[in-house]
Amino acid sequence: QVRLVESGGGLVQPGGSLRLSCAASTNLKTIGVMAWYRQAPGNERELVASITAVGATNYAGSVKGRFTISRDYTKNTMDLQMNSLKPEDTGLYFCNSYPRTSWGQGTQVTVSS
């Protein structure tokens, strides 16, 4: 089974930026669809963004224009560049594939003054 490890989270002020990375145990080129999800305390996990093997992307309406999802084949990672962060972006961020594999530990993003 594909193993995915998230990293890059942290504490930032509103308006700041973070770049998350998802490292894959297998060749990322063989995974057709990858995606980022997030879960805020007390809320359900939601889809943030997805990307196909050929680079087609989709974003949740709440992050359009602020987040950019990409694949880095040199590092074999899927990344999420997050700009203009808002307090409501706070949550535990996970990556996964389609079809879905096991969930990892996630990486915490906290946007606060």
N, C-alpha and C positions, 0 to 999 in steps of 0.2 A: 504494500500500500504506500502511496505517496506520503511523505512526511513534510509538513510545512511548519516553518518557524518564523514568527513575527518579531520585529524589533523596530526601534526608532521612536517609540513613544516618550512622553515627558510632560513637564509642566511648562506652559507658555501663557503669556498674557493675551487678552483679546486683541485681534489684529495681527498676531504673530504667525509664524509658520513652522511646520514640522514635515519631515519626510520619513514615511514608514517603508520598511522593506519586508518582503516575504521570501525567505530562502526555501527552495525546493530540493528534495533529496534525489529527484529524477530530472532528466532533461526537460526544461520548461517548454521547449519547442514542441514537445509531444503532447502537451496539455492544451486542448482546444479552447477552453474558457476558464479564466481565472477571475476572482472577484474579492472585493473587500467588504466586510460587514462590520457593524458596530452595535454595541449594546450599552445603553446608559442604565444606571441603577434604577431598578423598578420598572424598566421598560423592556419590550421585546427586542430581539435581535433584528436589525434591519439591513437591507442591502444598500451599500453606499455607492459602489461603482463596479463595473465589470469590463473585461477586455478579452477579445478573441486572440487566437494565435496570429492572425493577420493584422491585428491592431484596431479593429472596430471597437468602439467604446460606448458605454452607457453610464449615466449618472443619475442618482436620486435628485429630485428637484431642489432639495434643500442645500445641495453642495455644488450644483452646476455653476460654472464660472469661477469657482474657488479651488476645487480639487482637480488633480490630473492623475489618472492612472496610466501606468506604462510597464513595459517589460524590458529588463536589462539582460540580454543574453550573454554578455561578457561575465557578469556576476551570477547568472542564473537566478535572478530575483524578479519579483513583481513589486513595483513600488507605487506609493501613493503620496504625491506632493500636495500638501494641504496649506493653503494660503488664506489670509484674512479670516483666521479662526475665530469662532464665536463660542461663548460659554455653552451653548446647546450642542456643540460638537464634542463635548466631553463624553467619554465612554471607553469601553474596552474594545479594541479593534482586532478583528480576526481576518485571516485570508482563507480562501478555500477554492476548490476547483469544481467543475461540472463535468461529469458526475461528482458528487460530493465525496470527500475523503474525511478522515477523522479531524475534529477540531483541535487546534493547538492551544497553547496557553494564552495567546493574545498579547497585545501590548497596550498599556494604559495611556490615554491621552486626556490631559486635564487642562482646560482653558479657564483661567481665573486670574483676577487681579491680586 
